[in-house]
Amino acid sequence: MESKNEFLEIYKSQIIREGSDNLLSWLEKSDYFTAPASTNFHSACKGGLCKHSVKVYKRFIKLLESEYGTSWQETISPESVAICSLLHDICKVNFYKEDIRNVKVNGEWVQKPFYKVEDDLPYGHGEKSVYIISGFMRLSREEAMIINWHMGEFDLRIKGGSYSLPDVFYKYPCCLLFHNADVQASYLDETRGV
């Protein structure tokens, strides 16, 4: 609940773009605030997606301050920082479903809950987030690039042989900083599983 309140405070104070109210209303009707951030990696727990997004927001600001100092807002607006951070993983809305599986614990089979993926819109990852957000509000090119490429070298397009990522990082340095914020939040601020 604390993460949801923090999310809402950041969202409502920083994001004023046309369509943002409708997007927030959609989020509140979805599982965004109760969904995990992953199946068994970082923040794979109820509410993990929201927690992760707030942590990425804080990490992104730290990296921007480290790179550009206290005048980082001259490089990227606080609204853009909030949009990218809070919404980069919106592709995970209604994406994970709870299920039960049998697991051996101390030699005994017990039923344990777990999250499985049920992707009703198999559109990719970052590109799916851009697609969903764009249905509610217009993104700047830099915001779209940041969200689209936030997975960095972990993006399946890169693993498949795409050479686009270096061009993206050179043309949009905030993409690199954001990717690092996402990785830092996942591995330094969160735990594997619950």
N, CA and C atoms as a LAMMPS dump frame, in Angstrom:
ITEM: TIMESTEP
0
ITEM: NUMBER OF ATOMS
582
ITEM: BOX BOUNDS ff ff ff
-5.0000000000000000e+02 5.0000000000000000e+02
-5.0000000000000000e+02 5.0000000000000000e+02
-5.0000000000000000e+02 5.0000000000000000e+02
ITEM: ATOMS id mol type element x y z
1 1 1 N 0.827 -1.202 0
2 1 2 C 0 0 0
3 1 3 C 0.868 1.261 0
4 2 1 N 2.016 1.175 0.692
5 2 2 C 2.924 2.314 0.744
6 2 3 C 3.432 2.672 -0.647
7 3 1 N 3.796 1.647 -1.434
8 3 2 C 4.286 1.892 -2.795
9 3 3 C 3.196 2.496 -3.666
10 4 1 N 1.972 2.029 -3.507
11 4 2 C 0.871 2.584 -4.303
12 4 3 C 0.681 4.056 -3.978
13 5 1 N 0.711 4.403 -2.705
14 5 2 C 0.556 5.805 -2.314
15 5 3 C 1.688 6.663 -2.861
16 6 1 N 2.9 6.132 -2.802
17 6 2 C 4.063 6.851 -3.332
18 6 3 C 3.939 7.016 -4.85
19 7 1 N 3.532 5.951 -5.529
20 7 2 C 3.314 5.992 -6.974
21 7 3 C 2.304 7.089 -7.306
22 8 1 N 1.159 7.066 -6.632
23 8 2 C 0.094 8.029 -6.923
24 8 3 C 0.541 9.464 -6.657
25 9 1 N 1.322 9.65 -5.606
26 9 2 C 1.823 10.988 -5.298
27 9 3 C 2.742 11.49 -6.413
28 10 1 N 3.659 10.651 -6.862
29 10 2 C 4.57 11.033 -7.949
30 10 3 C 3.777 11.273 -9.229
31 11 1 N 2.917 10.338 -9.569
32 11 2 C 2.146 10.417 -10.817
33 11 3 C 1.331 11.711 -10.859
34 12 1 N 0.563 11.961 -9.816
35 12 2 C -0.351 13.112 -9.82
36 12 3 C 0.373 14.451 -9.74
37 13 1 N 1.552 14.47 -9.118
38 13 2 C 2.278 15.739 -8.994
39 13 3 C 3.177 16.023 -10.194
40 14 1 N 3.594 14.985 -10.919
41 14 2 C 4.556 15.174 -11.999
42 14 3 C 3.971 15.02 -13.404
43 15 1 N 2.969 14.166 -13.564
44 15 2 C 2.454 13.871 -14.903
45 15 3 C 1.145 14.626 -15.128
46 16 1 N 1.218 15.628 -15.999
47 16 2 C 0.046 16.478 -16.249
48 16 3 C -0.391 16.425 -17.716
49 17 1 N 0.215 15.563 -18.475
50 17 2 C -0.035 15.46 -19.916
51 17 3 C -1.477 15.045 -20.202
52 18 1 N -1.996 15.557 -21.31
53 18 2 C -3.341 15.191 -21.745
54 18 3 C -3.435 13.674 -21.9
55 19 1 N -4.447 13.092 -21.301
56 19 2 C -4.649 11.648 -21.351
57 19 3 C -4.12 10.919 -20.137
58 20 1 N -3.315 11.596 -19.329
59 20 2 C -2.722 10.926 -18.164
60 20 3 C -3.78 10.52 -17.132
61 21 1 N -4.844 11.292 -17.019
62 21 2 C -5.92 10.93 -16.086
63 21 3 C -6.606 9.638 -16.514
64 22 1 N -6.857 9.493 -17.82
65 22 2 C -7.483 8.267 -18.325
66 22 3 C -6.561 7.064 -18.149
67 23 1 N -5.272 7.282 -18.34
68 23 2 C -4.315 6.196 -18.15
69 23 3 C -4.287 5.772 -16.688
70 24 1 N -4.275 6.727 -15.775
71 24 2 C -4.282 6.393 -14.353
72 24 3 C -5.559 5.652 -13.97
73 25 1 N -6.68 6.072 -14.499
74 25 2 C -7.947 5.389 -14.237
75 25 3 C -7.877 3.94 -14.721
76 26 1 N -7.295 3.721 -15.898
77 26 2 C -7.124 2.368 -16.433
78 26 3 C -6.218 1.544 -15.519
79 27 1 N -5.131 2.145 -15.059
80 27 2 C -4.213 1.436 -14.157
81 27 3 C -4.917 1.007 -12.876
82 28 1 N -5.738 1.895 -12.337
83 28 2 C -6.421 1.594 -11.083
84 28 3 C -7.464 0.488 -11.24
85 29 1 N -7.968 0.291 -12.445
86 29 2 C -8.926 -0.788 -12.699
87 29 3 C -8.218 -2.098 -13.061
88 30 1 N -6.937 -2.02 -13.332
89 30 2 C -6.159 -3.198 -13.723
90 30 3 C -5.504 -3.82 -12.478
91 31 1 N -4.6 -4.764 -12.705
92 31 2 C -3.875 -5.381 -11.593
93 31 3 C -2.521 -4.717 -11.352
94 32 1 N -2.307 -3.527 -11.91
95 32 2 C -0.996 -2.868 -11.812
96 32 3 C -0.48 -2.795 -10.374
97 33 1 N -1.324 -2.461 -9.438
98 33 2 C -0.877 -2.235 -8.062
99 33 3 C -0.779 -3.522 -7.242
100 34 1 N -1.227 -4.632 -7.791
101 34 2 C -1.113 -5.922 -7.083
102 34 3 C -0.25 -6.927 -7.833
103 35 1 N 0.092 -6.64 -9.086
104 35 2 C 0.868 -7.571 -9.91
105 35 3 C 2.312 -7.67 -9.428
106 36 1 N 2.942 -8.818 -9.665
107 36 2 C 4.375 -8.942 -9.375
108 36 3 C 5.174 -8.247 -10.487
109 37 1 N 6.459 -8.036 -10.245
110 37 2 C 7.327 -7.475 -11.279
111 37 3 C 7.9 -8.567 -12.17
112 38 1 N 7.87 -9.816 -11.698
113 38 2 C 8.389 -10.946 -12.469
114 38 3 C 7.809 -12.239 -11.898
115 39 1 N 8.107 -13.361 -12.566
116 39 2 C 7.595 -14.646 -12.083
117 39 3 C 8.419 -15.19 -10.923
118 40 1 N 9.745 -15.063 -11.005
119 40 2 C 10.572 -15.564 -9.901
120 40 3 C 11.892 -14.82 -9.757
121 41 1 N 12.02 -13.678 -10.404
122 41 2 C 13.234 -12.891 -10.259
123 41 3 C 12.96 -11.716 -9.321
124 42 1 N 13.21 -10.497 -9.733
125 42 2 C 13.049 -9.356 -8.825
126 42 3 C 11.577 -9.079 -8.528
127 43 1 N 11.303 -8.826 -7.254
128 43 2 C 9.958 -8.45 -6.781
129 43 3 C 8.848 -9.332 -7.333
130 44 1 N 9.062 -10.627 -7.245
131 44 2 C 8.05 -11.599 -7.69
132 44 3 C 7.058 -11.818 -6.553
133 45 1 N 6.397 -10.745 -6.179
134 45 2 C 5.451 -10.799 -5.065
135 45 3 C 4.291 -9.857 -5.363
136 46 1 N 3.236 -10.004 -4.618
137 46 2 C 2.067 -9.145 -4.789
138 46 3 C 2.494 -7.686 -4.594
139 47 1 N 2.156 -6.859 -5.544
140 47 2 C 2.517 -5.439 -5.478
141 47 3 C 3.925 -5.136 -5.962
142 48 1 N 4.648 -6.145 -6.42
143 48 2 C 6.039 -5.971 -6.825
144 48 3 C 6.232 -5.038 -8.014
145 49 1 N 5.298 -5.03 -8.946
146 49 2 C 5.409 -4.178 -10.132
147 49 3 C 5.41 -2.701 -9.751
148 50 1 N 4.506 -2.318 -8.899
149 50 2 C 4.435 -0.929 -8.44
150 50 3 C 5.686 -0.569 -7.633
151 51 1 N 6.083 -1.449 -6.718
152 51 2 C 7.293 -1.202 -5.915
153 51 3 C 8.502 -0.999 -6.81
154 52 1 N 8.651 -1.871 -7.799
155 52 2 C 9.781 -1.786 -8.716
156 52 3 C 9.779 -0.443 -9.442
157 53 1 N 8.648 -0.02 -9.942
158 53 2 C 8.561 1.224 -10.704
159 53 3 C 8.951 2.435 -9.865
160 54 1 N 8.538 2.457 -8.62
161 54 2 C 8.901 3.56 -7.718
162 54 3 C 10.403 3.535 -7.438
163 55 1 N 10.967 2.355 -7.257
164 55 2 C 12.413 2.24 -7.023
165 55 3 C 13.207 2.699 -8.244
166 56 1 N 12.726 2.371 -9.441
167 56 2 C 13.389 2.811 -10.669
168 56 3 C 13.348 4.335 -10.76
169 57 1 N 12.228 4.934 -10.397
170 57 2 C 12.096 6.397 -10.391
171 57 3 C 13.19 7.029 -9.532
172 58 1 N 13.38 6.513 -8.331
173 58 2 C 14.392 7.061 -7.416
174 58 3 C 15.811 6.841 -7.949
175 59 1 N 16.067 5.658 -8.493
176 59 2 C 17.386 5.359 -9.057
177 59 3 C 17.684 6.251 -10.26
178 60 1 N 16.685 6.468 -11.115
179 60 2 C 16.877 7.287 -12.306
180 60 3 C 17.269 8.706 -11.923
181 61 1 N 16.583 9.266 -10.944
182 61 2 C 16.922 10.622 -10.487
183 61 3 C 18.347 10.656 -9.935
184 62 1 N 18.738 9.653 -9.158
185 62 2 C 20.112 9.605 -8.629
186 62 3 C 21.14 9.587 -9.752
187 63 1 N 20.892 8.775 -10.785
188 63 2 C 21.833 8.698 -11.899
189 63 3 C 21.86 9.999 -12.703
190 64 1 N 20.711 10.634 -12.874
191 64 2 C 20.671 11.925 -13.569
192 64 3 C 21.444 12.98 -12.791
193 65 1 N 21.273 12.996 -11.47
194 65 2 C 22.017 13.94 -10.624
195 65 3 C 23.516 13.657 -10.68
196 66 1 N 23.871 12.382 -10.689
197 66 2 C 25.281 12.009 -10.748
198 66 3 C 25.913 12.447 -12.063
199 67 1 N 25.18 12.336 -13.15
200 67 2 C 25.71 12.674 -14.477
201 67 3 C 25.624 14.163 -14.792
202 68 1 N 24.501 14.808 -14.426
203 68 2 C 24.254 16.188 -14.844
204 68 3 C 24.177 17.184 -13.694
205 69 1 N 24.32 16.727 -12.464
206 69 2 C 24.251 17.621 -11.312
207 69 3 C 22.831 18.032 -10.99
208 70 1 N 22.732 19.074 -10.198
209 70 2 C 21.41 19.507 -9.737
210 70 3 C 20.575 20.138 -10.846
211 71 1 N 21.198 20.418 -11.981
212 71 2 C 20.448 20.995 -13.108
213 71 3 C 20.056 19.922 -14.134
214 72 1 N 19.884 18.686 -13.686
215 72 2 C 19.52 17.597 -14.597
216 72 3 C 18.214 17.866 -15.344
217 73 1 N 17.335 18.687 -14.763
218 73 2 C 16.051 18.985 -15.397
219 73 3 C 16.221 19.737 -16.72
220 74 1 N 17.409 20.283 -16.971
221 74 2 C 17.688 20.924 -18.252
222 74 3 C 17.895 19.869 -19.343
223 75 1 N 18.19 18.632 -18.935
224 75 2 C 18.423 17.535 -19.868
225 75 3 C 17.147 16.75 -20.137
226 76 1 N 16.38 16.502 -19.095
227 76 2 C 15.132 15.746 -19.204
228 76 3 C 14.167 16.286 -18.153
229 77 1 N 12.911 16.431 -18.515
230 77 2 C 11.941 17.042 -17.598
231 77 3 C 11.543 16.075 -16.485
232 78 1 N 11.171 16.612 -15.324
233 78 2 C 10.658 15.752 -14.251
234 78 3 C 9.436 14.946 -14.694
235 79 1 N 8.618 15.505 -15.588
236 79 2 C 7.467 14.758 -16.09
237 79 3 C 7.929 13.542 -16.888
238 80 1 N 8.919 13.719 -17.739
239 80 2 C 9.448 12.596 -18.525
240 80 3 C 10.049 11.523 -17.626
241 81 1 N 10.742 11.951 -16.587
242 81 2 C 11.323 10.998 -15.638
243 81 3 C 10.221 10.163 -14.99
244 82 1 N 9.15 10.814 -14.575
245 82 2 C 8.035 10.101 -13.941
246 82 3 C 7.341 9.169 -14.936
247 83 1 N 7.091 9.644 -16.143
248 83 2 C 6.425 8.811 -17.155
249 83 3 C 7.247 7.555 -17.429
250 84 1 N 8.524 7.744 -17.718
251 84 2 C 9.379 6.599 -18.063
252 84 3 C 9.503 5.626 -16.897
253 85 1 N 9.723 6.141 -15.723
254 85 2 C 9.948 5.281 -14.558
255 85 3 C 8.694 4.532 -14.131
256 86 1 N 7.613 5.243 -13.992
257 86 2 C 6.398 4.63 -13.469
258 86 3 C 5.694 3.735 -14.486
259 87 1 N 5.946 3.969 -15.78
260 87 2 C 5.178 3.26 -16.807
261 87 3 C 6.008 2.343 -17.697
262 88 1 N 7.3 2.234 -17.463
263 88 2 C 8.148 1.45 -18.375
264 88 3 C 7.736 -0.015 -18.448
265 89 1 N 7.195 -0.561 -17.375
266 89 2 C 6.78 -1.968 -17.348
267 89 3 C 5.261 -2.132 -17.376
268 90 1 N 4.555 -1.164 -17.928
269 90 2 C 3.098 -1.261 -18.025
270 90 3 C 2.689 -2.463 -18.883
271 91 1 N 3.633 -2.973 -19.652
272 91 2 C 3.397 -4.188 -20.462
273 91 3 C 3.07 -5.389 -19.583
274 92 1 N 3.358 -5.297 -18.293
275 92 2 C 3.108 -6.411 -17.373
276 92 3 C 1.727 -6.358 -16.725
277 93 1 N 0.922 -5.378 -17.094
278 93 2 C -0.449 -5.304 -16.583
279 93 3 C -1.238 -6.481 -17.152
280 94 1 N -1.957 -7.167 -16.278
281 94 2 C -2.76 -8.33 -16.662
282 94 3 C -1.938 -9.381 -17.415
283 95 1 N -0.694 -9.54 -17.022
284 95 2 C 0.279 -10.401 -17.692
285 95 3 C 0.596 -11.651 -16.869
286 96 1 N 0.621 -11.502 -15.553
287 96 2 C 0.921 -12.618 -14.658
288 96 3 C -0.362 -13.125 -14.009
289 97 1 N -0.481 -14.431 -13.945
290 97 2 C -1.642 -15.059 -13.307
291 97 3 C -1.152 -15.966 -12.195
292 98 1 N -1.886 -15.979 -11.099
293 98 2 C -1.544 -16.871 -9.99
294 98 3 C -2.029 -18.28 -10.3
295 99 1 N -1.225 -19.258 -9.912
296 99 2 C -1.567 -20.658 -10.112
297 99 3 C -0.944 -21.454 -8.964
298 100 1 N -1.209 -22.736 -8.942
299 100 2 C -0.684 -23.635 -7.906
300 100 3 C 0.119 -24.733 -8.592
301 101 1 N 1.245 -25.1 -7.992
302 101 2 C 2.019 -26.24 -8.499
303 101 3 C 2.502 -27.079 -7.33
304 102 1 N 2.789 -28.326 -7.613
305 102 2 C 3.313 -29.233 -6.594
306 102 3 C 4.825 -29.075 -6.503
307 103 1 N 5.306 -28.925 -5.262
308 103 2 C 6.729 -28.743 -4.994
309 103 3 C 7.115 -29.671 -3.847
310 104 1 N 8.277 -30.275 -3.963
311 104 2 C 8.74 -31.161 -2.902
312 104 3 C 9.445 -30.336 -1.822
313 105 1 N 8.942 -30.436 -0.603
314 105 2 C 9.518 -29.734 0.535
315 105 3 C 9.785 -30.772 1.622
316 106 1 N 11.042 -30.937 1.998
317 106 2 C 11.44 -31.926 3.011
318 106 3 C 10.905 -33.324 2.68
319 107 1 N 10.998 -33.683 1.401
320 107 2 C 10.578 -35.01 0.976
321 107 3 C 9.082 -35.188 0.796
322 108 1 N 8.313 -34.145 1.053
323 108 2 C 6.853 -34.205 0.918
324 108 3 C 6.399 -33.268 -0.197
325 109 1 N 5.411 -33.736 -0.96
326 109 2 C 4.826 -32.88 -1.996
327 109 3 C 3.79 -31.95 -1.377
328 110 1 N 3.961 -30.666 -1.629
329 110 2 C 2.999 -29.668 -1.148
330 110 3 C 2.622 -28.752 -2.307
331 111 1 N 1.447 -28.182 -2.205
332 111 2 C 1.012 -27.236 -3.225
333 111 3 C 1.477 -25.84 -2.84
334 112 1 N 2.122 -25.178 -3.798
335 112 2 C 2.63 -23.82 -3.579
336 112 3 C 2.101 -22.903 -4.678
337 113 1 N 1.761 -21.674 -4.313
338 113 2 C 1.328 -20.72 -5.343
339 113 3 C 2.537 -20.213 -6.139
340 114 1 N 2.306 -19.873 -7.388
341 114 2 C 3.347 -19.264 -8.209
342 114 3 C 2.68 -18.406 -9.279
343 115 1 N 3.494 -17.563 -9.917
344 115 2 C 3 -16.726 -11.001
345 115 3 C 3.421 -17.326 -12.332
346 116 1 N 2.48 -17.362 -13.258
347 116 2 C 2.79 -17.799 -14.614
348 116 3 C 2.414 -16.673 -15.571
349 117 1 N 2.99 -16.711 -16.755
350 117 2 C 2.74 -15.69 -17.766
351 117 3 C 1.583 -16.123 -18.653
352 118 1 N 0.641 -15.207 -18.844
353 118 2 C -0.444 -15.358 -19.809
354 118 3 C -0.517 -14.052 -20.585
355 119 1 N 0.181 -14.015 -21.698
356 119 2 C 0.287 -12.791 -22.481
357 119 3 C -0.812 -12.723 -23.543
358 120 1 N -1.831 -11.923 -23.264
359 120 2 C -2.94 -11.76 -24.205
360 120 3 C -2.592 -10.814 -25.357
361 121 1 N -1.483 -10.07 -25.199
362 121 2 C -1.049 -9.137 -26.238
363 121 3 C 0.458 -9.332 -26.457
364 122 1 N 0.85 -10.384 -27.172
365 122 2 C 2.279 -10.679 -27.367
366 122 3 C 2.929 -9.709 -28.345
367 123 1 N 3.252 -8.536 -27.841
368 123 2 C 3.746 -7.43 -28.654
369 123 3 C 5.194 -7.094 -28.334
370 124 1 N 5.832 -7.906 -27.516
371 124 2 C 7.187 -7.611 -27.063
372 124 3 C 7.168 -7.102 -25.643
373 125 1 N 8.213 -6.392 -25.265
374 125 2 C 8.302 -5.9 -23.884
375 125 3 C 8.26 -4.368 -23.867
376 126 1 N 9.402 -3.734 -24.094
377 126 2 C 9.421 -2.272 -24.093
378 126 3 C 8.497 -1.681 -25.136
379 127 1 N 8.483 -2.302 -26.323
380 127 2 C 7.625 -1.802 -27.391
381 127 3 C 6.145 -1.945 -27.031
382 128 1 N 5.811 -2.961 -26.256
383 128 2 C 4.423 -3.145 -25.808
384 128 3 C 4.04 -2.043 -24.821
385 129 1 N 4.968 -1.676 -23.945
386 129 2 C 4.691 -0.574 -23.012
387 129 3 C 4.44 0.725 -23.771
388 130 1 N 5.28 1.012 -24.775
389 130 2 C 5.089 2.217 -25.589
390 130 3 C 3.722 2.174 -26.266
391 131 1 N 3.357 1.038 -26.804
392 131 2 C 2.077 0.874 -27.486
393 131 3 C 0.903 1.15 -26.541
394 132 1 N 0.953 0.578 -25.343
395 132 2 C -0.148 0.764 -24.384
396 132 3 C -0.257 2.224 -23.953
397 133 1 N 0.867 2.829 -23.586
398 133 2 C 0.857 4.232 -23.143
399 133 3 C 0.32 5.131 -24.256
400 134 1 N 0.758 4.869 -25.486
401 134 2 C 0.36 5.706 -26.63
402 134 3 C -1.14 5.649 -26.909
403 135 1 N -1.809 4.655 -26.394
404 135 2 C -3.258 4.591 -26.518
405 135 3 C -3.964 5.605 -25.626
406 136 1 N -3.222 6.181 -24.677
407 136 2 C -3.801 7.15 -23.739
408 136 3 C -3.213 8.548 -23.895
409 137 1 N -1.904 8.623 -24.096
410 137 2 C -1.253 9.935 -24.186
411 137 3 C -0.05 9.862 -25.114
412 138 1 N 0.312 11.004 -25.622
413 138 2 C 1.428 11.102 -26.563
414 138 3 C 2.749 11.104 -25.793
415 139 1 N 3.709 10.327 -26.301
416 139 2 C 5.053 10.297 -25.738
417 139 3 C 5.987 11.107 -26.624
418 140 1 N 6.989 11.727 -26.002
419 140 2 C 8.041 12.348 -26.803
420 140 3 C 8.888 11.23 -27.399
421 141 1 N 9.693 11.552 -28.393
422 141 2 C 10.553 10.535 -28.995
423 141 3 C 11.522 9.968 -27.952
424 142 1 N 12.09 10.839 -27.125
425 142 2 C 13.03 10.37 -26.107
426 142 3 C 12.338 9.444 -25.097
427 143 1 N 11.14 9.802 -24.66
428 143 2 C 10.404 8.937 -23.726
429 143 3 C 10.136 7.575 -24.357
430 144 1 N 9.704 7.585 -25.623
431 144 2 C 9.434 6.322 -26.316
432 144 3 C 10.704 5.483 -26.422
433 145 1 N 11.834 6.113 -26.72
434 145 2 C 13.104 5.381 -26.81
435 145 3 C 13.507 4.805 -25.462
436 146 1 N 13.385 5.6 -24.413
437 146 2 C 13.756 5.137 -23.08
438 146 3 C 12.922 3.915 -22.69
439 147 1 N 11.619 4.009 -22.854
440 147 2 C 10.735 2.909 -22.473
441 147 3 C 10.951 1.704 -23.386
442 148 1 N 11.045 1.946 -24.682
443 148 2 C 11.21 0.862 -25.641
444 148 3 C 12.49 0.066 -25.403
445 149 1 N 13.584 0.745 -25.056
446 149 2 C 14.885 0.078 -24.93
447 149 3 C 15.345 -0.089 -23.492
448 150 1 N 14.43 -0.008 -22.515
449 150 2 C 14.866 -0.063 -21.112
450 150 3 C 15.501 -1.39 -20.712
451 151 1 N 15.265 -2.443 -21.468
452 151 2 C 15.87 -3.74 -21.147
453 151 3 C 17.337 -3.816 -21.578
454 152 1 N 17.78 -2.864 -22.374
455 152 2 C 19.172 -2.837 -22.795
456 152 3 C 19.605 -4.141 -23.431
457 153 1 N 20.739 -4.659 -23.005
458 153 2 C 21.291 -5.883 -23.59
459 153 3 C 20.47 -7.128 -23.28
460 154 1 N 19.494 -7.027 -22.399
461 154 2 C 18.624 -8.162 -22.084
462 154 3 C 17.42 -8.241 -23.028
463 155 1 N 17.239 -7.24 -23.86
464 155 2 C 16.126 -7.201 -24.804
465 155 3 C 16.263 -8.349 -25.804
466 156 1 N 15.184 -9.041 -26.073
467 156 2 C 15.233 -10.177 -26.997
468 156 3 C 15.65 -9.775 -28.407
469 157 1 N 15.378 -8.526 -28.791
470 157 2 C 15.815 -8.079 -30.119
471 157 3 C 17.335 -8.052 -30.206
472 158 1 N 17.993 -7.672 -29.125
473 158 2 C 19.456 -7.644 -29.092
474 158 3 C 19.99 -9.071 -29.104
475 159 1 N 19.378 -9.922 -28.3
476 159 2 C 19.801 -11.325 -28.274
477 159 3 C 19.602 -11.985 -29.635
478 160 1 N 18.643 -11.474 -30.41
479 160 2 C 18.378 -12.02 -31.734
480 160 3 C 19.3 -11.473 -32.814
481 161 1 N 20.151 -10.511 -32.455
482 161 2 C 21.127 -10.013 -33.409
483 161 3 C 20.976 -8.564 -33.825
484 162 1 N 20.01 -7.831 -33.274
485 162 2 C 19.847 -6.421 -33.615
486 162 3 C 21.055 -5.617 -33.136
487 163 1 N 21.473 -4.659 -33.95
488 163 2 C 22.594 -3.786 -33.593
489 163 3 C 22.127 -2.371 -33.255
490 164 1 N 20.868 -2.192 -32.937
491 164 2 C 20.292 -0.873 -32.703
492 164 3 C 20.705 -0.234 -31.386
493 165 1 N 20.977 -1.02 -30.386
494 165 2 C 21.177 -0.483 -29.04
495 165 3 C 22.297 0.549 -28.929
496 166 1 N 23.481 0.324 -29.489
497 166 2 C 24.516 1.374 -29.375
498 166 3 C 24.064 2.711 -29.964
499 167 1 N 23.368 2.674 -31.112
500 167 2 C 22.866 3.917 -31.699
501 167 3 C 21.893 4.619 -30.754
502 168 1 N 21.031 3.835 -30.135
503 168 2 C 20.06 4.405 -29.193
504 168 3 C 20.784 5.073 -28.028
505 169 1 N 21.749 4.395 -27.435
506 169 2 C 22.468 4.942 -26.286
507 169 3 C 23.281 6.192 -26.659
508 170 1 N 23.87 6.219 -27.861
509 170 2 C 24.607 7.41 -28.296
510 170 3 C 23.675 8.582 -28.556
511 171 1 N 22.551 8.324 -29.215
512 171 2 C 21.628 9.4 -29.568
513 171 3 C 20.798 9.88 -28.383
514 172 1 N 20.519 8.965 -27.464
515 172 2 C 19.671 9.29 -26.309
516 172 3 C 20.365 8.796 -25.035
517 173 1 N 21.32 9.566 -24.515
518 173 2 C 22.077 9.109 -23.339
519 173 3 C 21.2 8.79 -22.128
520 174 1 N 20.043 9.423 -22.022
521 174 2 C 19.156 9.113 -20.887
522 174 3 C 18.636 7.68 -20.97
523 175 1 N 18.64 7.095 -22.161
524 175 2 C 18.256 5.681 -22.308
525 175 3 C 19.227 4.792 -21.541
526 176 1 N 20.505 5.078 -21.667
527 176 2 C 21.515 4.299 -20.95
528 176 3 C 21.359 4.476 -19.449
529 177 1 N 21.172 5.709 -19.011
530 177 2 C 20.995 5.964 -17.578
531 177 3 C 19.746 5.255 -17.061
532 178 1 N 18.678 5.299 -17.848
533 178 2 C 17.445 4.649 -17.404
534 178 3 C 17.618 3.139 -17.329
535 179 1 N 18.245 2.56 -18.329
536 179 2 C 18.507 1.11 -18.293
537 179 3 C 19.288 0.753 -17.028
538 180 1 N 20.307 1.549 -16.723
539 180 2 C 21.093 1.293 -15.508
540 180 3 C 20.244 1.444 -14.247
541 181 1 N 19.338 2.406 -14.236
542 181 2 C 18.441 2.584 -13.082
543 181 3 C 17.555 1.36 -12.905
544 182 1 N 17.056 0.824 -14.002
545 182 2 C 16.207 -0.369 -13.959
546 182 3 C 16.994 -1.565 -13.42
547 183 1 N 18.21 -1.742 -13.903
548 183 2 C 19.052 -2.858 -13.447
549 183 3 C 19.424 -2.681 -11.973
550 184 1 N 19.806 -1.482 -11.588
551 184 2 C 20.168 -1.234 -10.186
552 184 3 C 18.988 -1.483 -9.255
553 185 1 N 17.815 -0.994 -9.63
554 185 2 C 16.635 -1.224 -8.787
555 185 3 C 16.356 -2.717 -8.666
556 186 1 N 16.468 -3.434 -9.778
557 186 2 C 16.167 -4.876 -9.786
558 186 3 C 17.132 -5.679 -8.916
559 187 1 N 18.414 -5.346 -8.974
560 187 2 C 19.415 -6.184 -8.304
561 187 3 C 19.944 -5.622 -6.988
562 188 1 N 19.869 -4.301 -6.797
563 188 2 C 20.382 -3.722 -5.562
564 188 3 C 19.295 -3.396 -4.548
565 189 1 N 18.098 -3.024 -5.035
566 189 2 C 17.028 -2.601 -4.141
567 189 3 C 15.969 -3.662 -3.912
568 190 1 N 15.957 -4.694 -4.744
569 190 2 C 14.918 -5.72 -4.661
570 190 3 C 15.56 -7.09 -4.42
571 191 1 N 14.731 -8.038 -4.101
572 191 2 C 15.244 -9.394 -3.869
573 191 3 C 14.643 -10.346 -4.889
574 192 1 N 15.338 -11.464 -5.068
575 192 2 C 14.844 -12.49 -5.972
576 192 3 C 13.641 -13.162 -5.31
577 193 1 N 12.615 -13.394 -6.084
578 193 2 C 11.41 -13.998 -5.513
579 193 3 C 10.658 -12.972 -4.703
580 194 1 N 10.226 -13.368 -3.549
581 194 2 C 9.441 -12.473 -2.698
582 194 3 C 10.28 -11.476 -1.957
